[in-house]
Amino acid sequence: MEALSDEMIMQKVSEGNLDLLRVLFDRHHKHVYNFLFKMSGDRMLSEDLTQDVFYKLIKYRSSYKMGGFKSWLFTIARNSLKTHFTRHHKTFEDIEVLAY
């Protein structure tokens, strides 16, 4: 499997060979986690979203069209983080109000 490119492996995953997802996970989960952690500063959130990214890789595998795999993967990661913050957005009082 080491000789196959990410794109070739993802093509096989998109065709239904879900066992090969393990290779992609092993190659990229640390990079996805580090990206999410750098963007969020939250270790637990980054772990959860990393799992979510690979879940979405399975869920949306049929939308993969042999483009750059890493670009597609990190687009999913960025969108997952954006969705998280949109859904969990909290309104904060003005800092002046909190001081009293």
SULMO-V749363 format. One record per pair of residues at least 6 apart in sequence whose ideal C-beta (glycine too) atoms are under 7 Angstrom apart, sorted by sequence separation. I is the first residue (numbers start at 1). J is the second residue. D is the distance in Angstrom with one decimal. If there is no record, write none. Layout:
# SULMO-V749363
I/J/D
I/J/D
This chain:
# SULMO-V749363
37/43/6.3
40/46/5.9
13/20/5.3
12/20/5.2
13/21/5.4
64/72/6.3
37/46/4.1
36/46/4.1
9/20/5.1
33/46/5.3
36/49/5.0
9/23/5.6
10/24/6.6
33/47/6.8
36/50/6.1
9/24/5.8
33/50/4.6
6/24/6.4
32/50/5.1
57/76/6.6
56/76/5.2
6/27/6.9
29/50/5.9
32/53/5.4
1/23/4.9
53/76/5.2
53/77/4.9
56/80/6.8
53/80/5.6
52/80/5.2
25/54/5.6
49/80/5.1
49/81/6.0
49/84/6.4
21/57/6.8
21/58/6.4
35/74/6.5
45/84/7.0
18/58/6.6
32/73/6.8
36/77/6.1
40/81/6.3
35/77/5.8
39/81/5.7
28/73/6.2
32/77/5.2
36/81/5.9
14/61/4.4
13/61/5.4
14/62/5.9
14/64/4.7
10/64/5.4
11/66/6.0
7/66/6.0
10/69/5.1
7/69/4.9
6/69/3.8
6/70/6.7
